[in-house]
Amino acid sequence: MSLLARARPELVAFAPYGSARRSGFDAPIHLDANECPWDDDGLNRYPAPQPAVLRERLAALYGVEPSQLWLGRGSDEAIDLLLRAFCRAGQDNVVALAPSFGMYRIGAQLQGAEFRPLALSPDDGFALDPQRLLAQVDDATKLVIVCSPNNPTGTPYRADLLAALARDLAGRALLVVDEAYVEFADEASASALLATHDNVAVLRTLSKAHALAGARVGALLARAEIVDLIGRIAAPYPLPTPSVEAALAALAPAALARTQARIATLVAERARVAAALADSPRVETIWPSAANFLLVRFADVRAAFEGLLAAGILVRDVSAQPGLANCLRITLGTPAQNDALLAALAEPATTETTP
Ligand SMILES: Cc1ncc(COP(=O)(O)O)c(C=O)c1O
């Protein structure tokens, strides 16, 4: 059974909005889309719904066919559309890790789907036990979302574990592997599973390693029939023309070489900052990270957060998330920014008040 049979039945044959750029016709003079005819900045025309050149370049970068890749407004949009495509409100559910990226829960709740978090434990390094995860899955489970490396823990999940999960979920649920941070990890992308499993989807983004968070460009990699379904329910023109241009520039050979060099710098900084923090009396635990951030437990998280803020450094307080009491998530910056972070944390925990 194709996994498409698990999508919302009323959407499987859904006819998309017939936008002007989807008509299949082209001509030198466009009087078909109620656009302004004067071209001042190259922005008077609607963009292609799925710009072919960008799709081909990203497909080549990620090792899939262009037909297996859907481009959207960040991976956030792909998460939202997967939830909408598969989950019937009030009936279906989504299983995801906890702690993990917050948009899975938000998206599920917006769609009226039940969100089933699988609690991970800081004590075993946020290990993922497939049997515990599968115990959460029932006939109404449509998506199982595994973020790897996970945000905010930095934990990578091995390709063989993900392959086993995909096998166990075959015909039942779509295994969505969110790889927003995979460029910083040693693990290979789960996109290799697409060739052998029709129930795997992978999320990639240009927001992190490729320095394009402001352009909002992300990709869903999946079997062509799932990509086609997402394309049919998406808004007509997901990607603004300037974002497409910025993405193409980021994929030029020189830009890709610069990105690789920056990834290497951030990975080296990750080890340096972790080692320095491990020596700090204010730090209790640093978990191994395969991402561009560190999850750190402090003896006094308030003092650490406020001390950093007073030094002009904003980090993410994740201490309200399950299992993350007293934890901050610290994104790795430039070496100079990381030096500033370490210097600020070397200050005494409490500020002296003069009488
Ligand atoms: C795990 C994860 N997935 C997806 C996203 C969203 O990425 P995008 O900018 O591509 O929408 C983030 C952003 O922080 C993230 O941490």
The ligand as a Tripos MOL2 file, in Angstrom:
@<TRIPOS>MOLECULE
LIG
   16    16     1     0     0
SMALL
NO_CHARGES

@<TRIPOS>ATOM
      1 C1         14.5030   21.4540   14.0120 C.3       1 LIG1
      2 C2         14.0330   22.6180   13.2170 C.ar      1 LIG1
      3 N1         13.2520   22.4010   12.1570 N.ar      1 LIG1
      4 C3         12.8060   23.4090   11.4070 C.ar      1 LIG1
      5 C4         13.1130   24.7140   11.7300 C.ar      1 LIG1
      6 C5         12.5440   25.7940   10.8840 C.3       1 LIG1
      7 O1         13.4420   26.0710    9.8900 O.3       1 LIG1
      8 P1         13.0910   27.0230    8.6620 P.3       1 LIG1
      9 O2         13.8200   28.2860    8.9050 O.co2     1 LIG1
     10 O3         13.5850   26.2620    7.4750 O.co2     1 LIG1
     11 O4         11.6020   27.2040    8.6250 O.co2     1 LIG1
     12 C6         13.9210   24.9860   12.8300 C.ar      1 LIG1
     13 C7         14.2390   26.3720   13.1950 C.2       1 LIG1
     14 O5         14.8200   26.6910   14.1850 O.2       1 LIG1
     15 C8         14.3920   23.9100   13.6030 C.ar      1 LIG1
     16 O6         15.1540   24.0970   14.6840 O.3       1 LIG1
@<TRIPOS>BOND
     1     1     2 1
     2     2     3 ar
     3     2    15 ar
     4     3     4 ar
     5     4     5 ar
     6     5     6 1
     7     5    12 ar
     8     6     7 1
     9     7     8 1
    10     8     9 2
    11     8    10 1
    12     8    11 1
    13    12    13 1
    14    12    15 ar
    15    13    14 2
    16    15    16 1
@<TRIPOS>SUBSTRUCTURE
     1 LIG1         1 GROUP 0 **** ****
